[in-house]
Amino acid sequence: MQAMVCKDRIGWRDMARRILIFSTDAKFHHAGDGRLAGVVLPNDEQCHLDGKGEYTAFDKYDYPSIGQINKVAKDTNINIIFAVLAYTDLYEELSKHIETSSFGKLKNGSLNVVDLIKDQYNSISSSVALTDNSTSDVAIKYRSSCKGDGPLQEVKKCEKISEKDVVTFELEITAKNCPASGESSIVAVKTLEDTVILDIDFLCSCNCPQTVGPVPCKNGGALVCGVCECAEGYSGEKCDCGDGDDGSYGPSEDQDANCKASEQDTKHCSGRGTCKCGMCQCHHEEVTGSYCECNRRKCKGPKGVLCSGHGRCDCEKCLCDEGYSGDHCNCDDRACRQKETDKECSGRGECNCGKCDCSKQENATYTGEYCERCLSCGTGQCNKFKDCVQCEHFGIGPRQHDCNSCETTESVESLDEYLINSKGFRLCTIEDAEDCLVNFTYRYVEATRLDQVFVQTGRQCPEAAPILSIVFGLIGAIVGIGVLTLIIWKFVTSIHDQREYAKFEQERAGATFNAEENPLYTPASTTTQNPMFENQLAN
C-alpha cells in the first residue's frame, strides 16, 4: 500500500508505466490481522513514511484489504507482479482479485525474475484496456474489433497492439436504476494515460405533457416526454418507417430481416451498424456495404494508406494496379525484373512481394536477386560423374562392380590444358570413398550430344597415421615419466637423509659430559679375604 500511495517518496512519474514487484516465500497479511495486536482502525490508504522510508503507522492502522489494494492499484495505474517461491495457489488466487496484477513462480533461485518482469512489461506496453468507476446504477458494455479485423466483440482490452495502431471502442451505457439522490453521475473511463469523464443524467420521472404538432416525430407521431409515440402503421425513432400497405418496408420483423445478409446471421448489419427502417446505417465511415459487411480498414497497408496507394479497396480486398501485388498492394513486382530483360525472375522463379523465390530446374539451383546465377550447375554434374570416375579409374566407389553402364572417361596427367586453353570445361573436385581428393573436368559437346570427361590420374590422399610409432611413443613416454619420477624421488630422499645425519653428528660432537661413578652401581664380582687362610699359610 505504501509503495503505491507514497508517490513523491517513491518517485512515480505521471506518464510512466508502473510495475510493483512483490516477492516473498510466506503468506500475506490482510485486513483484520491487525486486531491480534490491538490495532482496530481500518487502513486509511494514506502515506505514512518517515524520512528514512520506514512505515510509522504500523501500530495505528490495520493491514489493507484486498479490495483496497485493487482500488488503489487501479487509481494509480500500478501493475503488481506477485513473484513468489511458496504458497503459489494462494497468490495465484489473490492475483485474480486484483485487476492490474499478474502472478509468477520464482524458479532456480529467482533466476527467472527478469523474464517475469519482461513478460509483464510487454503485456502492458502492447495492450490497451479501458476501466471505469461506474456504480451499480449504470451498466457499461465495451465493444471493439481491436485492430479492425472482424466484427465488434464485447471486449474491454485489446492486446498485441503495435505503435501507431488505432483502436476504436464503442460504449453502450444503460441506466439500470435511478440514483437515490436523483442527481447525475460522473463516470471516468480510463486507459493508462487518458481519462474520459462521462456526465450521465438520469431521466427518472416524466412531468412533461403530451405535445402534438410540429415536432420531430413524423407521420402523425406524438412527442411524449422526449420519445415519439408513433401512429398505427408506423415505427422507428421518428416514426419514419412505414408498416402500411404501400410495401415500402413491411412489418418490423421484415425490416430486421432486410438488415441481415442471410438467415444465419445473428446480428443486424454485421454488428457494425444500426438497422433503421430496413436499411443499415454503418457506425463508421470506413465501414460500407448494404449490410456493413465491408471494412475498409482491412485494406490499409503497413503505413495506414488504403492499398498502399497502388490500388482500390473492394469490400476488404485490394484490387492492385498493374505491377503491384500483395494483400495491401505493397509489393512492387517491378523489383523482380532486370533492366535488360522483361522476364520476371529471369524465368527461373516466382516474384513474391518484390523478391524472387528461385526454383530448382533440371538439377540446377539458381540464386541471386533475379535468379540469374546458377550455383549448382557445376556441382550438380560433378555429382553425376562422381561414381563413374571412382569406378573406372580407381576401382572404388558404389559402382565398382557396375562400370559398364558408365560413359567413357579419359585419364590425363594434368587438367591445366583443358581448363586454360579450352572453353566450356568445368572443374570438379570430389572426395572419393577412400577420403582422397580427385580432380576431373567435363564439358557438354553439342555436336555429339555427349559429355567429355577428363580425369587427373593422381589423387591427393592423406598420409596414413604412424600408429605403431604413436603407440610405442606413448608407452616410452609413460615409462620414461615413471623412471624420471623415481629418480627424482630417490634424489630428494637422499638429500634429506644426508642433512638429517649431518645434523645428528653435529649435535653429538657438541655434547660434553663429566665422568662420574654411579652410586647405585654394584660391581658384578666381589673379593673377600679369609683370615684363617692367611694363618695356615704362615704355619
C-alpha positions in Angstrom: 0.0 0.0 0.0 2.7 2.5 1.0 4.6 1.8 -2.3 1.5 2.8 -4.2 0.2 5.8 -2.3 3.6 7.5 -1.5 4.0 8.9 -5.0 6.5 11.6 -4.1 8.6 9.4 -1.8 8.9 6.6 -4.3 9.3 8.9 -7.3 6.5 7.6 -9.5 6.3 9.7 -12.7 2.9 10.8 -14.1 3.1 9.2 -17.5 5.2 6.2 -16.6 4.3 2.5 -16.8 4.5 1.5 -13.2 5.4 -2.0 -12.1 5.5 -3.1 -8.5 7.1 -6.5 -7.7 6.0 -8.3 -4.5 8.3 -11.2 -3.8 8.1 -13.5 -0.7 8.1 -17.0 0.5 5.4 -16.5 3.1 1.7 -15.8 3.3 0.3 -12.3 3.2 -1.5 -10.2 5.8 -4.8 -8.6 5.2 -7.5 -6.5 6.9 -8.3 -8.0 10.3 -4.9 -9.4 11.1 -4.0 -6.2 13.0 -6.6 -6.9 15.7 -4.3 -9.6 17.1 -2.0 -6.7 18.1 -4.9 -4.4 19.2 -4.9 -2.3 16.0 -8.6 -1.8 15.0 -8.6 1.3 12.8 -9.0 0.4 9.1 -6.3 1.3 6.7 -6.7 4.9 5.6 -4.9 4.5 2.2 -2.5 7.4 3.0 1.2 7.7 3.0 2.9 7.2 6.4 6.7 7.0 5.6 9.3 8.9 7.6 12.5 10.5 6.4 14.2 7.1 6.4 11.4 5.4 4.4 10.1 3.4 7.4 6.4 2.9 8.0 5.3 4.9 11.1 1.6 3.9 11.4 2.0 0.2 12.0 0.5 0.5 15.5 -2.3 2.7 14.4 -3.9 1.4 11.2 -4.8 -2.2 10.2 -3.5 -4.0 7.2 -5.2 -3.0 3.9 -7.9 -5.3 2.5 -7.7 -6.9 -1.0 -10.4 -4.5 -2.2 -8.4 -1.5 -1.1 -5.3 -2.8 -2.8 -7.3 -3.4 -6.0 -8.8 0.1 -5.8 -5.6 1.9 -5.2 -3.8 -0.1 -7.9 -6.4 0.9 -10.4 -6.4 4.6 -9.3 -2.6 4.9 -9.5 -2.2 2.7 -12.7 0.3 0.4 -10.9 0.8 -3.1 -12.2 1.6 -5.6 -9.5 3.7 -8.8 -10.1 3.4 -11.5 -7.4 6.7 -13.3 -7.7 6.7 -16.0 -5.0 8.6 -19.1 -4.0 5.9 -20.7 -2.0 2.1 -20.7 -1.5 1.7 -20.3 -5.2 -2.0 -21.3 -5.2 -2.8 -18.6 -2.6 -1.1 -15.8 -4.6 -2.5 -17.0 -7.9 -6.0 -16.7 -6.4 -5.1 -13.3 -5.0 -4.0 -12.1 -8.4 -7.4 -12.9 -9.8 -9.0 -10.4 -7.4 -6.6 -7.5 -8.3 -7.3 -6.4 -11.8 -3.9 -4.9 -12.6 -1.8 -7.8 -11.2 -0.2 -10.9 -12.5 1.3 -14.0 -10.9 4.6 -15.9 -11.5 6.5 -18.5 -9.6 10.2 -18.0 -9.0 12.5 -20.8 -10.1 16.1 -21.8 -9.9 17.0 -19.3 -7.2 14.9 -16.5 -8.6 16.8 -16.5 -11.9 13.5 -16.1 -13.9 12.5 -12.8 -12.2 13.8 -10.9 -15.2 11.6 -13.0 -17.5 8.6 -12.3 -15.3 9.2 -8.5 -15.5 9.8 -8.6 -19.2 6.6 -10.6 -19.9 4.6 -8.2 -17.7 6.1 -5.1 -19.4 5.5 -6.5 -22.9 1.9 -7.2 -21.9 1.4 -3.7 -20.6 3.1 -1.9 -23.4 1.3 -3.8 -26.2 -2.2 -3.7 -24.8 -5.0 -1.1 -24.4 -7.6 -1.6 -21.7 -10.5 0.5 -20.5 -11.6 0.7 -16.9 -14.3 2.7 -15.2 -15.6 3.5 -11.8 -19.3 3.1 -12.5 -21.7 2.3 -9.8 -24.5 -0.3 -9.7 -26.9 2.2 -11.2 -25.1 2.1 -14.5 -24.0 -0.8 -16.7 -21.3 -0.1 -19.3 -20.6 -2.5 -22.2 -17.4 -2.2 -24.2 -17.2 -3.3 -27.8 -14.2 -3.3 -30.1 -12.7 -5.1 -33.1 -9.2 -4.1 -31.7 -7.1 -3.8 -34.9 -10.2 -3.5 -37.1 -10.3 -7.1 -38.4 -13.6 -8.7 -37.9 -16.9 -7.7 -36.3 -17.2 -5.8 -33.0 -17.0 -8.0 -29.9 -17.6 -7.4 -26.2 -14.1 -6.7 -25.1 -12.6 -4.0 -22.9 -8.9 -4.9 -23.6 -7.0 -5.3 -26.8 -3.6 -7.0 -26.9 -0.7 -7.2 -29.2 -1.1 -3.6 -30.3 1.8 -2.1 -32.2 2.9 1.5 -32.1 0.7 3.9 -34.0 -2.1 1.4 -34.3 -5.6 2.9 -34.0 -8.0 1.0 -31.7 -11.7 2.1 -31.6 -14.0 1.3 -28.7 -17.8 1.6 -28.6 -19.5 2.0 -25.3 -23.1 1.1 -24.5 -24.3 2.8 -21.3 -27.5 1.5 -19.7 -29.2 3.1 -16.7 -30.3 0.2 -14.5 -31.6 2.2 -11.6 -32.3 5.8 -10.7 -29.8 7.2 -8.2 -31.2 7.7 -4.7 -30.0 11.3 -4.8 -31.7 11.9 -8.2 -28.5 13.7 -9.3 -26.4 12.9 -12.3 -23.4 10.5 -12.1 -19.8 11.2 -13.1 -18.2 8.1 -14.6 -14.5 8.1 -15.5 -13.4 5.8 -18.3 -9.6 5.4 -18.2 -6.7 4.0 -20.0 -3.1 4.1 -18.8 -2.6 7.7 -19.9 -6.0 9.2 -20.7 -9.3 9.6 -19.0 -12.8 10.4 -20.4 -15.3 11.9 -18.0 -18.9 11.0 -18.7 -21.6 13.1 -17.1 -24.7 10.9 -17.1 -28.1 12.4 -16.5 -30.9 10.1 -15.4 -34.5 10.6 -16.7 -36.2 9.2 -13.7 -39.6 10.9 -14.0 -41.6 12.4 -16.8 -43.5 15.5 -15.9 -43.8 16.9 -19.4 -47.2 16.9 -21.1 -48.0 15.3 -24.5 -47.2 17.6 -27.3 -48.9 17.2 -30.7 -47.9 19.4 -33.6 -44.8 20.5 -35.4 -42.4 18.1 -33.6 -39.6 15.9 -34.9 -41.9 12.9 -35.0 -43.2 12.1 -38.5 -46.3 10.6 -39.9 -48.6 11.7 -37.1 -46.4 10.6 -34.3 -46.6 12.4 -30.9 -43.7 13.6 -28.8 -44.2 12.3 -25.3 -41.5 13.1 -22.8 -38.9 13.3 -25.5 -39.9 10.0 -27.1 -42.0 9.6 -30.3 -45.2 7.6 -29.9 -46.0 6.6 -33.5 -49.4 6.3 -35.1 -50.6 2.9 -36.2 -48.7 1.6 -39.2 -45.5 3.5 -38.4 -42.5 2.8 -36.3 -38.9 3.9 -35.9 -37.2 6.5 -33.7 -39.0 9.3 -35.5 -41.9 7.3 -36.9 -40.4 7.4 -40.3 -40.7 3.7 -41.0 -43.9 2.7 -42.6 -45.6 -0.6 -41.9 -48.6 0.1 -44.1 -49.9 -1.4 -47.3 -47.6 0.5 -49.6 -45.0 -2.2 -49.1 -42.1 0.2 -48.7 -40.7 -1.6 -45.7 -43.3 -4.1 -44.4 -43.6 -5.1 -40.7 -40.9 -4.6 -38.2 -39.8 -8.2 -38.5 -39.2 -7.8 -42.2 -37.3 -4.6 -41.6 -34.9 -6.5 -39.3 -34.6 -9.3 -41.9 -33.6 -6.7 -44.5 -30.6 -5.8 -42.3 -29.2 -9.3 -42.3 -27.1 -10.7 -45.2 -28.5 -14.2 -44.5 -30.9 -16.0 -42.2 -27.9 -17.5 -40.3 -26.7 -14.0 -39.2 -27.4 -13.3 -35.6 -26.6 -9.6 -35.7 -28.0 -6.8 -37.7 -25.7 -5.1 -40.1 -22.9 -7.5 -39.3 -22.6 -6.0 -35.9 -21.1 -2.8 -37.3 -24.2 -0.7 -37.8 -27.8 0.1 -36.8 -30.9 -1.2 -38.6 -33.1 1.7 -39.4 -36.3 1.3 -41.5 -34.9 -1.9 -43.1 -31.6 -0.3 -44.0 -28.2 -0.5 -42.3 -26.6 2.7 -41.1 -23.0 1.9 -40.5 -21.3 3.2 -37.4 -18.0 4.3 -39.1 -17.2 5.9 -42.4 -14.7 3.1 -43.1 -17.5 0.5 -42.9 -19.5 0.2 -46.1 -21.9 -2.2 -47.8 -25.6 -2.9 -47.7 -25.1 -4.9 -44.5 -22.0 -3.1 -43.3 -20.0 -6.1 -44.3 -17.1 -4.3 -45.8 -14.4 -2.8 -43.5 -12.1 -0.5 -45.4 -9.6 -0.7 -42.6 -8.6 -4.2 -43.7 -7.3 -2.6 -46.9 -4.9 -0.3 -45.1 -1.3 -1.1 -45.7 1.6 -1.1 -43.2 1.7 2.8 -43.3 -2.1 3.2 -42.9 -2.8 4.1 -46.6 -5.6 2.3 -48.4 -4.0 -0.4 -50.6 -0.7 1.4 -50.1 -1.7 3.9 -52.7 -1.4 1.3 -55.5 -4.9 0.0 -55.9 -8.5 0.4 -54.8 -10.4 -1.3 -51.9 -13.3 -3.5 -53.0 -15.0 -4.8 -49.8 -12.0 -5.6 -47.6 -9.9 -6.7 -50.6 -7.4 -4.7 -52.5 -7.5 -4.7 -56.3 -4.0 -3.7 -57.2 -2.7 -1.6 -60.1 -0.6 -3.3 -62.7 2.9 -4.0 -61.4 1.8 -4.4 -57.8 0.7 -7.3 -55.7 0.1 -8.4 -52.1 -2.8 -8.3 -49.8 -2.3 -4.5 -49.5 -0.7 -3.8 -52.9 2.5 -3.1 -51.1 4.7 -5.4 -53.2 6.4 -3.8 -56.3 6.7 -6.6 -58.9 8.9 -4.4 -61.0 11.7 -5.2 -58.5 11.8 -8.7 -59.8 12.8 -7.7 -63.3 16.2 -6.9 -64.6 16.6 -3.8 -66.8 17.8 -5.7 -69.7 15.1 -8.3 -69.7 11.3 -8.3 -69.2 11.3 -11.8 -67.8 10.2 -12.0 -64.2 13.0 -13.5 -62.0 14.8 -14.4 -65.3 12.1 -17.0 -65.9 13.6 -19.2 -63.2 11.4 -18.3 -60.2 8.4 -16.6 -58.8 8.1 -13.0 -57.7 6.9 -12.9 -54.0 6.3 -9.4 -52.8 9.1 -7.8 -54.7 11.6 -10.6 -54.1 12.4 -13.5 -56.3 11.9 -17.0 -55.0 14.1 -19.0 -57.3 13.1 -22.5 -58.3 15.1 -25.7 -59.0 15.1 -26.7 -62.6 16.6 -29.9 -64.0 19.0 -30.4 -61.1 20.1 -26.8 -61.4 19.6 -24.4 -58.5 19.5 -20.7 -59.3 20.1 -17.8 -56.9 20.7 -14.1 -57.0 18.4 -11.1 -56.9 16.9 -12.0 -60.2 17.7 -15.8 -60.1 20.5 -15.1 -62.6 23.2 -17.1 -61.0 23.4 -20.9 -61.1 25.2 -22.3 -58.0 24.8 -26.0 -58.7 25.2 -26.2 -62.4 28.8 -27.4 -62.0 28.4 -29.3 -58.7 25.2 -31.0 -60.0 27.1 -32.5 -63.0 30.1 -33.3 -60.8 27.8 -35.5 -58.7 26.6 -37.1 -61.9 30.1 -38.3 -62.9 31.4 -38.9 -59.4 30.6 -42.6 -59.1 31.8 -43.4 -62.6 35.1 -41.6 -62.2 35.8 -43.6 -59.0 34.8 -46.8 -60.6 36.6 -46.6 -64.0 39.9 -45.0 -62.8 40.4 -46.2 -59.3 38.1 -49.3 -58.9 36.3 -48.0 -55.9 33.0 -46.4 -55.0 29.4 -47.6 -55.0 29.5 -48.6 -58.7 32.8 -50.5 -58.7 31.0 -53.7 -59.8 28.9 -52.0 -62.5 31.3 -49.8 -64.5 29.9 -50.9 -67.9 27.0 -48.6 -67.7 29.2 -45.6 -67.2 30.1 -43.2 -70.0 33.7 -43.3 -71.3 36.1 -41.1 -69.4 39.7 -40.4 -70.2 42.8 -40.2 -67.9 45.2 -37.3 -68.2 48.3 -36.3 -66.2 47.2 -32.6 -65.9 44.0 -30.7 -66.3 45.6 -27.3 -67.0 45.4 -27.7 -70.8 41.6 -28.2 -70.7 40.9 -25.5 -68.1 43.1 -22.9 -69.7 43.1 -23.5 -73.5 39.7 -24.9 -74.0 36.2 -23.4 -73.5 33.2 -24.8 -71.7 35.1 -27.1 -69.3 34.2 -27.1 -65.6 36.5 -28.2 -62.8 35.2 -30.7 -60.3 37.0 -31.7 -57.1 35.3 -34.6 -55.2 36.2 -36.8 -52.2 36.1 -40.4 -53.1 35.3 -43.5 -50.9 38.9 -43.6 -49.6 38.8 -39.9 -48.4 41.1 -38.9 -51.3 40.6 -35.8 -53.4 40.0 -36.5 -57.1 40.1 -33.7 -59.8 38.4 -34.0 -63.1 36.8 -31.7 -65.7 34.0 -32.1 -68.1 32.0 -30.3 -70.8 29.0 -31.0 -73.0 29.7 -31.3 -76.7 26.7 -30.0 -78.7 27.8 -31.8 -81.9 27.9 -35.2 -80.4 25.5 -34.5 -77.6 27.8 -36.3 -75.3 29.9 -35.3 -72.2 33.6 -35.2 -72.4 35.2 -36.1 -69.0 39.0 -35.9 -68.3 40.2 -37.3 -65.0 43.6 -36.5 -63.4 45.4 -39.7 -62.7 47.0 -38.6 -59.4 44.9 -38.4 -56.2 45.6 -36.3 -53.2 45.3 -38.8 -50.3 46.0 -38.0 -46.7 49.1 -39.7 -45.3 48.4 -42.7 -43.1 48.9 -42.1 -39.5 52.0 -43.9 -38.0 50.0 -46.0 -35.5 53.0 -48.1 -34.2 55.1 -45.1 -33.7 52.3 -43.4 -31.8 51.7 -46.5 -29.6 55.4 -47.1 -28.8 55.9 -43.5 -28.3 53.1 -43.3 -25.7 54.5 -46.4 -23.9 58.0 -45.0 -23.9 56.7 -41.7 -22.6 54.8 -43.3 -19.8 57.8 -45.5 -18.8 60.2 -42.6 -19.0 58.0 -40.4 -16.9 57.8 -43.2 -14.3 61.6 -43.7 -14.2 62.2 -40.0 -14.0 59.7 -39.7 -11.1 61.5 -42.5 -9.2 64.9 -40.9 -9.8 63.7 -37.5 -8.6 62.1 -39.1 -5.5 65.3 -41.0 -4.7 67.4 -37.9 -5.1 65.1 -35.9 -2.8 65.1 -38.5 -0.1 68.9 -39.0 -0.2 69.5 -35.3 0.2 67.0 -35.2 3.1 68.8 -38.2 4.8 72.2 -36.6 4.4 71.0 -33.4 6.0 69.5 -35.2 9.0 72.6 -37.4 9.6 74.9 -34.3 9.4 72.7 -32.6 11.9 72.9 -35.6 14.2 76.7 -35.8 14.0 76.9 -32.1 14.7 74.8 -32.4 17.8 76.7 -35.4 19.2 80.1 -33.7 18.7 79.0 -30.6 20.6 77.8 -32.6 23.7 80.2 -32.5 26.9 79.7 -34.8 30.0 81.8 -35.2 33.3 82.9 -38.8 34.1 81.1 -39.8 37.3 80.5 -43.1 39.0 77.0 -44.2 39.7 76.5 -44.5 43.4 73.8 -47.1 42.8 76.1 -49.2 40.7 77.1 -52.6 42.3 80.0 -54.5 40.7 79.3 -57.8 39.3 82.1 -59.6 41.4 83.4 -59.0 45.0 86.6 -60.2 46.7 86.6 -61.4 50.4 89.8 -62.2 52.4 89.6 -65.3 54.7 91.8 -64.6 57.8 92.1 -68.3 58.6 93.5 -68.9 55.3 96.4 -66.5 56.0 97.2 -68.3 59.3 97.5 -71.6 57.6 99.9 -70.1 55.1 102.1 -68.7 57.9 102.4 -72.1 59.7 
